Amino acid sequence: MTVSDKDDPSLTSEQQAVVDQPWDVRLLVTAGAGAGKTHTLVRRLDALVGHADPDEAIEASELLVLSFSRAAVRDLRDRIARHGEHAQRVRVQTFDSWAYSLLTQAYPDGQWATLAFDERIRAATDAIEKGALESVEAGLPLHVIIDEVQDLVGVRREMVESLLDRLHESCGFTLVGDPAQAIYDFQIEDPEEYADRADLFLRWVRASYPDDLVELSLTQNFRAATPEARTALALGPAVQGIGRAPEGADAAAERLHGELRELLLDVPDLGGLTDAFTLDSLRSFPGTCAILTRDNRQALVLSELLHTRGVPHALQRSLRDQPAPHWVAELLRRTEAVTLTEARLRELLGAIPLLPESTRPEQVWRSLRKVARGTGRNTLDVMRLRRIVAERRLPDELVDPEPSRLIVSTVHRSKGLEFDRVVLLTPPTMAELRRRRSQLDMPAEARALYVAMTRAREDLYRVAAPETVTVLKHRQTDRWYRGVPNSRHSWRRDGIEVRAGDVCAVEPADASNDATGAQSYLLERVRSGDAVSFRLRDSLPMGPEQSPRYALLHEGREIGEASEVFRSELFAVLKVGAAWEIRWPEEIVDLRVDCLESVSGSAAAGVNAGLGDHGVWIAPRVNGIGRFRRLAGVEEEGE
């Protein structure tokens, strides 16, 4: 999904200027869409670690490299592996994984795995301000590289500001970003900060380093190879300047959104999403292709539409999502030793079914050694590996999914990615958007459209957006649900969004009957994109505010059970009023397997199920906006 550097291309004068800066410089780089930012960063890392002058070179362990998304981390790691001569040992991390690592090293007795992402970020900020950086094994970094700084808002902005403040006297930095691609304003909870969000972090950097900040730019676009792919690039500077427009950001954004929309209307129209020509094109497009949507509702509806018409694809996950791949559970299940050597690791990996081609044993070994090093020479500690799975802190480069040729993604989840072909849903006008939404962030709409239009390398197309008027948001649970109008001009709830965490991980599938058989069935028969359903097991609710139990079925075979979270939120979606009598759906269909993941429960549950004492096993991850099936003659009342 990302551009491959062909023959390690030479650097432009702009890129060379970035690479040549010394380690102690305070550098801010504005890099436009497709400007070779990742390639430049890899070459800069090489220059910092492999400088010809020993007094100017720094160790890989003295570099701290942070990025916003796991996709960006994987891209940078892949480029380093292919083109980095000296930077192979440099570790690249997301902000979230670095914050977790800092907390577990500085305060190993803390219950950090129980905290939500933002809570851990706040705790890491507090730890930095109390001197935690000085106590960790790696010590203080000499140079910090941060990618996508335009996305630093809210608690992550505060953490990075605290980090740079703490290192002010002893550390250089390279900050890279593009204000035109700042579309993460939804993270900001503080109304005052949201109102003043434009360039907030960049203004802080310029104010904090008024005398020694070096500002450089990367302006040449290397991604777009055709005029169609370059459609929106000329408006990049205008999008960057929305927040500084003299007539106000809203007016400038509305004008730019209109200009971008008009440009998009000039690109080829593939037709309707149910047209035979459109579907055949999506099946046969060479290279990588992405269909980008404005929100997750459109993505879920469009994904199911493609599934029902036999178009293979993957639904892009949230940038914070981190499913541990299935092979980790199999690795633990297949060993009875307390440590693993590299040779044994390679032997076990070679025997595991469905191992992705991108899972290279040498990369797995290097990554796991960083977090689960054994006490013996060149060994892995199996129990430490088990804890890492339980705490969901596998190295970033190991948790990304196998790339798919065709993906469906929101614009936000496509940040940092690029594709040979991009298909966009024709956006509504600003006037139409105002009619649909009570609150409209015009700059965010303009930036999102610009980001979407600049993901393509070769071709840019548009299609009509799918109808989503009957898919509604349940505010209490933040889930989408299907609403069906009935004869009394009201709605009944006829389906619910299913997502990560909705399949029980406390016990393995079919634990009371044939857990070993269920694990084998998952590996042999279950594939991403397969249709599955939740089926009601009995009519007795599991608690005062929960649904009854639901079994997850794949071709009639039980492969899991609904989690407590899902049962509680299904209750919340269906319980409209105090006197409301819920009629539980017999089945929830139109669900799909996202992937097989390694999950962690109790060691006792694993032993009782015959799966060993590591407490880790394989479970299916499921997504989709499910549709309710009820017994004949039973219909939910309108609300």
C-alpha positions in Angstrom: 0.0 0.0 0.0 3.0 2.3 0.2 5.4 3.5 -2.5 8.5 1.4 -3.0 11.7 3.4 -3.5 13.0 2.4 -6.9 16.7 1.6 -6.8 17.1 3.9 -3.7 16.7 7.2 -5.6 19.1 10.0 -5.1 18.1 12.9 -2.9 16.9 16.3 -4.1 18.7 19.4 -2.8 15.8 20.0 -0.4 16.0 16.4 0.9 19.8 16.6 1.1 19.6 19.7 3.2 17.4 17.8 5.7 19.7 14.8 5.8 22.9 16.9 6.3 21.8 18.7 9.5 23.9 17.7 12.6 22.5 15.7 15.5 22.1 18.6 17.8 20.0 20.8 15.4 16.4 21.8 16.2 14.8 21.1 12.8 11.3 21.7 11.6 10.5 20.2 8.2 7.3 21.0 6.3 6.8 18.1 3.9 3.9 18.3 1.3 1.9 15.3 0.2 4.1 12.7 -1.6 7.3 14.7 -1.1 9.5 11.7 -0.2 9.3 12.3 3.5 9.8 8.7 4.6 12.7 8.2 2.2 14.3 11.4 3.5 13.9 10.3 7.1 15.5 6.9 6.4 18.5 8.7 4.9 18.7 11.1 7.8 18.7 8.2 10.3 21.5 6.6 8.3 23.5 9.9 8.3 23.0 10.3 12.1 24.1 6.8 13.0 26.7 6.3 10.3 28.4 9.7 10.1 32.0 9.6 8.8 33.1 11.7 11.7 32.9 9.7 14.9 32.3 12.9 16.9 29.2 13.6 14.8 27.8 10.1 14.8 25.3 8.8 17.5 24.3 5.3 18.5 21.0 3.8 17.3 20.0 3.5 20.9 20.4 7.3 21.3 17.7 8.0 18.7 14.0 8.2 19.7 11.8 7.9 16.6 8.0 8.4 17.1 5.1 8.4 14.7 1.4 8.7 15.0 0.1 5.5 13.4 1.1 1.9 13.2 0.9 2.1 9.4 3.5 4.8 9.3 5.7 2.8 11.7 5.6 -0.2 9.5 6.3 1.9 6.4 9.4 3.4 8.0 10.6 0.1 9.4 10.2 -1.5 5.9 12.1 1.3 4.3 14.9 1.0 6.9 15.1 -2.7 6.3 15.4 -2.2 2.5 17.5 0.9 2.2 19.0 1.8 5.6 22.7 1.0 5.6 23.4 2.0 9.2 20.0 2.5 10.8 18.9 -1.2 11.0 19.0 -1.1 14.8 16.9 2.1 15.2 13.6 1.3 16.8 10.5 3.2 15.5 7.5 3.4 17.8 4.0 5.0 18.0 3.4 7.6 20.7 1.1 5.1 22.5 3.6 2.2 22.6 6.5 4.5 23.6 4.4 5.9 26.5 3.5 2.4 27.7 7.2 1.3 27.5 8.3 4.4 29.5 5.7 3.7 32.2 6.5 0.0 32.6 10.3 0.8 32.8 10.0 3.7 35.2 7.2 2.2 37.3 7.1 -1.6 36.8 4.6 -2.2 39.5 1.9 0.1 37.9 -1.2 -1.4 36.4 -0.6 0.3 33.1 -2.4 -2.3 30.9 -5.7 -1.5 32.6 -5.6 2.2 31.4 -7.1 3.5 28.2 -4.8 5.0 25.6 -5.3 8.6 26.6 -4.9 7.8 30.3 -1.6 6.2 29.6 -0.5 9.2 27.6 -1.4 11.5 30.5 0.4 9.2 32.9 3.5 9.3 30.7 3.4 13.1 30.5 3.4 13.2 34.3 6.2 10.7 34.5 8.4 12.8 32.1 7.8 15.9 34.2 8.9 13.9 37.3 12.2 12.7 35.7 11.2 9.2 34.5 13.3 9.6 31.4 16.5 9.7 33.4 15.7 6.4 35.1 15.0 4.2 32.1 17.5 1.7 30.7 18.1 3.5 27.4 18.8 6.8 29.1 18.2 10.2 27.6 18.0 10.3 23.8 20.4 12.6 21.9 18.0 13.2 19.0 14.2 12.9 18.7 12.5 12.4 15.3 8.8 12.9 15.2 6.7 12.3 12.2 3.2 13.7 11.3 3.5 16.6 13.8 0.5 18.3 12.4 -1.6 15.5 14.1 -0.2 16.4 17.6 -3.3 17.6 19.4 -4.7 17.1 22.9 -2.9 14.8 25.3 -0.3 13.7 22.7 0.7 17.3 22.0 1.1 17.9 25.8 3.3 14.8 26.1 5.6 15.8 23.2 5.9 19.3 24.6 6.9 17.9 28.0 9.4 15.6 26.3 11.1 18.3 24.4 11.0 20.6 27.4 12.8 18.0 29.5 15.4 17.4 26.8 15.8 21.1 26.0 19.5 21.5 26.9 20.9 18.2 25.7 18.9 17.0 22.7 18.4 17.8 19.0 15.2 17.0 17.1 13.7 16.6 13.6 10.0 17.4 13.4 8.2 16.6 10.1 4.6 17.4 9.1 2.2 19.0 6.7 -0.5 21.4 8.1 -2.6 20.6 5.0 -3.1 17.1 6.3 -4.1 17.9 9.8 -7.4 16.0 10.2 -7.1 14.6 13.7 -8.9 17.5 15.5 -11.6 15.1 16.7 -9.1 14.0 19.4 -9.4 17.4 21.2 -11.7 17.4 24.2 -10.9 20.9 25.5 -13.3 23.3 23.7 -10.8 26.2 24.1 -8.0 24.2 22.5 -10.3 23.0 19.7 -11.2 26.6 18.9 -7.5 27.5 18.7 -6.2 24.2 17.2 -4.7 25.5 13.9 -0.9 25.1 14.0 -1.0 25.0 17.9 2.0 22.6 18.2 3.9 24.4 15.5 3.4 27.7 17.1 4.6 26.2 20.4 7.8 25.0 18.7 8.5 28.3 17.1 7.9 30.2 20.4 10.0 27.7 22.4 13.1 27.8 20.1 13.0 31.4 18.7 16.8 31.7 18.1 18.0 28.2 17.0 15.1 26.6 15.1 16.0 25.6 11.6 13.0 25.4 9.2 13.2 23.6 5.9 10.6 22.4 3.3 10.1 19.4 1.0 8.0 20.7 -1.9 8.5 18.3 -4.8 5.9 15.6 -5.2 7.1 12.1 -6.0 4.0 10.1 -5.4 1.7 11.4 -8.1 2.8 9.9 -11.4 -0.1 11.1 -13.6 -2.1 14.3 -14.1 -5.1 12.6 -12.5 -3.1 11.8 -9.3 -1.9 15.4 -9.2 -5.4 16.8 -9.4 -5.5 18.5 -5.9 -1.8 19.2 -5.4 -1.9 22.8 -6.6 -4.3 23.6 -3.7 -1.9 22.3 -1.0 -0.5 25.7 0.0 -4.0 27.1 0.3 -5.2 24.2 2.4 -2.1 24.7 4.7 -3.1 28.3 5.1 -6.7 27.8 6.1 -6.1 28.8 9.7 -4.3 32.0 8.7 -6.9 33.2 6.1 -7.7 36.9 6.7 -11.4 36.4 6.1 -11.6 33.6 8.6 -11.0 29.8 8.5 -14.6 28.9 7.8 -14.9 31.1 4.7 -11.6 30.0 3.3 -12.4 26.3 4.0 -15.8 26.5 2.3 -14.2 28.0 -0.8 -11.4 25.4 -0.9 -13.8 22.5 -0.3 -15.9 23.8 -3.3 -12.8 24.0 -5.5 -11.6 20.5 -4.5 -15.0 19.1 -5.1 -15.2 20.6 -8.6 -11.8 19.1 -9.4 -13.0 15.7 -8.2 -16.1 15.9 -10.4 -13.7 16.1 -13.4 -12.0 12.8 -12.7 -13.4 9.6 -14.2 -16.7 8.4 -12.8 -16.8 4.6 -12.2 -20.6 4.7 -11.9 -22.7 3.1 -9.1 -21.2 0.7 -6.6 -23.6 -2.0 -7.7 -22.9 -1.6 -11.4 -21.3 -4.6 -13.1 -18.6 -2.4 -14.7 -17.6 -0.9 -11.3 -17.5 -4.2 -9.5 -15.4 -5.8 -12.3 -13.0 -2.9 -12.2 -12.5 -3.2 -8.5 -11.9 -7.0 -8.9 -9.4 -6.5 -11.7 -7.5 -3.3 -11.0 -3.7 -4.1 -11.0 -1.6 -2.9 -8.1 -3.1 -1.5 -4.9 -6.4 0.2 -4.6 -8.3 2.0 -1.9 -11.9 3.1 -1.6 -11.9 6.1 0.8 -14.9 7.1 2.8 -15.6 10.1 5.0 -16.7 8.2 8.0 -16.8 4.6 9.4 -20.6 4.3 8.7 -19.9 4.6 5.0 -17.0 2.2 5.2 -19.0 -0.5 7.0 -22.0 -0.2 4.6 -19.7 -0.2 1.5 -17.7 -3.2 2.8 -20.8 -5.3 3.2 -22.0 -4.3 -0.2 -18.7 -5.5 -1.7 -18.8 -8.8 0.3 -22.3 -9.6 -0.9 -21.1 -9.1 -4.5 -18.0 -11.2 -4.2 -15.4 -8.5 -4.3 -12.4 -9.5 -2.1 -11.1 -6.6 0.1 -10.0 -5.7 3.6 -11.6 -3.1 5.9 -8.9 -0.8 7.3 -8.7 -0.9 11.1 -8.4 2.0 13.5 -4.9 3.4 13.7 -4.9 2.5 17.4 -6.0 -1.1 16.8 -3.4 -3.7 17.7 -4.5 -7.3 17.3 -1.8 -9.7 18.1 -1.4 -12.0 15.1 -2.7 -15.6 15.4 0.8 -17.1 15.1 1.8 -15.8 18.5 -0.8 -18.1 20.2 0.3 -21.0 18.1 4.0 -20.3 18.9 3.2 -20.5 22.6 0.9 -23.6 22.3 3.5 -25.5 20.4 6.3 -25.1 22.9 6.6 -26.5 26.4 10.0 -24.8 27.0 10.5 -21.7 29.2 12.9 -20.1 26.7 13.2 -20.2 22.9 16.4 -20.0 20.8 16.3 -18.4 17.3 16.6 -21.8 15.6 13.7 -23.1 17.6 11.6 -20.0 16.9 12.2 -20.4 13.1 11.3 -24.1 13.3 8.0 -23.4 15.1 7.1 -20.5 12.8 7.7 -22.7 9.8 5.0 -25.2 11.0 2.3 -22.6 11.7 -0.5 -22.4 9.1 -1.5 -19.1 7.5 1.8 -17.4 8.4 1.8 -14.1 6.3 4.5 -13.8 3.7 5.5 -10.5 5.3 6.2 -12.2 8.7 10.0 -12.7 8.3 11.5 -14.9 11.0 14.6 -12.7 11.3 12.4 -9.7 11.9 10.2 -11.6 14.4 13.3 -12.6 16.3 14.8 -9.1 16.4 11.5 -7.5 17.5 10.7 -10.1 20.2 14.2 -9.9 21.6 13.7 -6.2 22.3 10.7 -6.9 24.6 11.1 -10.5 25.8 14.8 -11.2 26.1 15.6 -14.3 28.1 18.3 -14.6 30.8 20.2 -17.1 28.7 22.4 -16.0 25.8 20.3 -15.4 22.6 17.0 -16.6 24.0 13.4 -15.4 24.4 11.6 -15.6 27.7 8.3 -17.4 27.0 6.5 -16.1 30.1 7.5 -12.5 29.2 6.2 -13.1 25.7 2.9 -14.3 27.3 2.6 -11.2 29.4 3.3 -9.0 26.4 0.4 -10.5 24.6 -1.8 -10.1 27.7 -0.9 -6.5 28.0 -1.3 -5.8 24.2 2.2 -4.4 23.8 3.7 -6.5 21.0 6.2 -4.3 19.0 4.4 -2.1 16.5 6.0 -3.8 13.5 4.5 -7.2 14.4 0.9 -6.2 14.8 0.0 -4.7 11.4 -2.2 -6.9 9.1 -1.0 -8.4 5.9 -1.6 -5.8 3.2 -4.6 -6.3 0.9 -4.8 -5.4 -2.7 -8.1 -3.6 -2.2 -9.0 -1.9 1.0 -12.0 0.1 2.2 -10.9 2.8 4.6 -12.0 6.1 6.1 -9.8 9.1 5.1 -8.5 9.3 8.6 -7.3 5.7 8.6 -5.6 6.2 5.2 -3.2 8.9 6.7 0.4 8.0 5.8 -0.7 5.4 3.2 -0.6 5.7 -0.6 -2.1 3.5 -3.3 -1.7 3.0 -7.0 -5.4 3.8 -7.4 -7.9 5.6 -5.2 -11.6 5.7 -5.5 -13.5 8.4 -3.6 -17.2 8.7 -2.8 -18.5 11.9 -4.5 -18.7 14.3 -1.5 -21.8 16.4 -0.9 -21.6 20.2 -1.2 -21.1 22.3 1.9 -24.8 23.3 1.8 -25.8 19.6 1.8 -23.4 19.0 4.7 -25.0 21.8 6.7 -28.4 20.3 6.2 -27.2 16.9 7.4 -25.1 18.0 10.5 -26.0 20.4 13.2 -22.3 21.2 13.8 -19.9 21.3 10.8 -16.2 21.8 11.0 -15.5 23.3 7.6 -11.6 23.3 7.8 -11.7 19.6 8.8 -13.9 18.8 5.8 -11.6 20.7 3.4 -8.5 19.0 4.7 -10.1 15.6 4.7 -11.0 16.0 1.0 -7.5 17.2 0.2 -5.9 14.2 2.0 -8.2 11.8 0.2 -7.4 13.2 -3.2 -3.6 13.1 -2.6 -3.3 9.3 -1.7 -3.1 8.2 -5.3 0.0 7.4 -7.3 -1.6 6.8 -10.7 -5.4 6.9 -11.0 -8.1 8.8 -9.2 -11.8 7.9 -9.6 -15.1 8.7 -8.0 -18.3 6.7 -7.4 -21.6 7.6 -5.9 -21.8 7.3 -2.2 -23.9 4.4 -0.7 -27.1 5.2 1.0 -26.6 5.3 4.8 -29.7 7.2 6.0 -31.0 4.2 7.9 -27.7 3.7 9.8 -27.8 5.7 12.9 -25.4 6.4 15.9 -26.4 5.3 19.4 -24.9 8.0 21.6 -24.6 6.0 24.8 -22.5 3.1 23.3 -21.1 5.1 20.3 -22.2 2.2 18.0 -23.9 2.3 14.7 -27.3 0.6 14.5 -29.8 -0.1 11.7 -33.0 1.8 11.9 -36.0 0.6 9.9 -39.0 2.9 9.4 -42.3 1.3 10.3 -45.9 2.1 9.4 -46.3 4.6 12.2 -43.7 7.0 11.0 -41.2 5.8 13.6 -38.1 3.6 13.7 -37.4 0.1 15.0 -33.9 -1.0 15.7 -33.0 -3.8 13.4 -29.2 -4.3 13.7 -26.1 -3.3 15.6 -22.4 -2.6 14.8 -20.1 -5.4 15.9 -16.4 -4.6 16.4 -13.1 -5.5 18.1 -13.7 -6.8 21.6 -17.2 -8.3 20.9 -15.9 -11.9 20.8 -15.2 -13.3 24.3 -11.5 -13.6 25.1 -11.9 -14.9 28.7 -12.2 -18.5 27.6 -11.3 -20.2 24.3 -14.0 -21.0 21.8 -16.1 -24.1 22.6 -14.2 -24.5 25.9 -16.7 -26.9 27.5 -16.9 -29.2 24.5 -14.0 -29.2 22.1 -11.6 -26.3 22.4 -8.8 -28.0 20.7 -11.0 -28.9 17.8 -12.2 -25.3 17.6 -8.6 -24.0 17.5 -7.9 -26.4 14.6 -11.1 -25.4 12.8 -10.2 -21.7 13.1 -6.8 -22.3 11.5 -8.0 -24.7 8.8 -11.4 -23.2 7.8 -11.8 -19.6 8.9 -10.5 -16.8 6.7 -10.8 -13.0 6.6 -14.0 -11.9 5.0 -16.0 -15.1 5.8 -19.6 -14.6 6.8 -20.4 -15.3 10.5 -23.4 -14.7 12.8 -24.3 -14.5 16.4 -27.0 -16.9 17.4 -29.1 -16.8 20.6 -28.3 -19.6 22.9 -31.0 -19.1 25.5 -33.5 -16.5 26.6 -32.1 -15.8 30.1 -30.1 -12.5 30.3 -26.6 -12.8 31.8 -27.2 -9.8 34.1 -29.7 -7.1 34.9 -28.4 -4.9 32.0 -27.1 -7.6 29.6 -28.5 -9.7 26.8 -28.6 -13.5 27.0 -25.6 -15.4 25.6 -24.9 -15.5 21.9 -22.7 -18.1 20.1 -20.6 -17.0 17.2 -21.1 -19.4 14.2 -19.1 -20.0 11.1 -20.9 -22.4 8.6 -22.8 -23.8 11.6 -19.7 -24.4 13.7 -19.3 -22.6 17.0 -16.0 -20.5 16.9 -16.7 -18.1 19.8 -19.1 -16.4 22.0 -20.3 -12.8 22.5 -18.3 -10.9 25.1 -19.7 -9.2 28.2 -19.1 -5.8 26.6 -21.2 -6.7 23.5 -24.0 -8.2 25.7 -24.2 -5.0 27.7 -24.2 -2.7 24.7 -26.7 -4.8 22.8 -29.0 -4.3 25.9 -28.3 -0.6 25.8 -29.2 -0.3 22.1 -32.4 -2.3 22.4 -33.6 -0.9 25.8 -35.4 2.3 24.7 -37.5 3.0 27.8 -38.0 1.8 31.3 -41.2 -0.1 30.4 -39.6 -1.4 27.2 -39.8 -5.2 26.8 -36.9 -6.4 24.8 -37.4 -9.1 22.2 -34.0 -10.5 21.7 -33.1 -11.2 18.1 -32.7 -14.9 17.3 -29.7 -14.2 15.1 -27.4 -11.3 14.1 -26.3 -11.8 10.6 -24.3 -9.8 7.9 -21.1 -10.0 10.1 -17.6 -10.8 8.7 -14.4 -12.2 10.0 -11.8 -9.4 10.2 -8.8 -11.6 11.2 -7.7 -14.3 13.6 -5.9 -12.9 16.6 -4.1 -14.1 19.7 -6.0 -13.3 22.9 -5.2 -13.8 26.6 -7.3 -15.3 29.3 -6.6 -17.1 32.5 -4.0 -19.9 32.5 -6.5 -22.1 34.3 -9.0 -21.7 31.4 -6.3 -22.8 28.9 -5.4 -25.8 31.0 -9.0 -26.9 31.5 -9.6 -26.6 27.7 -6.5 -28.6 26.9 -4.6 -25.7 25.3 -1.6 -25.6 27.7 -0.8 -23.3 30.6 0.1 -20.1 28.8 -3.4 -18.7 28.8 -3.2 -17.5 25.2 -5.3 -18.9 22.3 -6.7 -17.9 18.9 -10.0 -16.0 18.6 -11.8 -14.5 15.6 -12.2 -10.8 15.4 -15.5 -9.8 13.8 -16.8 -6.6 12.2 -19.9 -5.3 10.4 -23.2 -3.7 11.0 -25.2 -6.8 11.9 -28.8 -7.3 10.9 -31.3 -8.8 13.3 -33.3 -12.0 12.4 -36.3 -12.7 14.7 -38.7 -15.6 14.8 -41.5 -15.4 12.3 -44.3 -13.0 13.6 -42.0 -11.3 16.1 -41.3 -7.6 15.4 -39.7 -5.0 17.6 -41.9 -2.0 18.4 -41.2 1.4 17.0 -39.4 4.1 19.0 
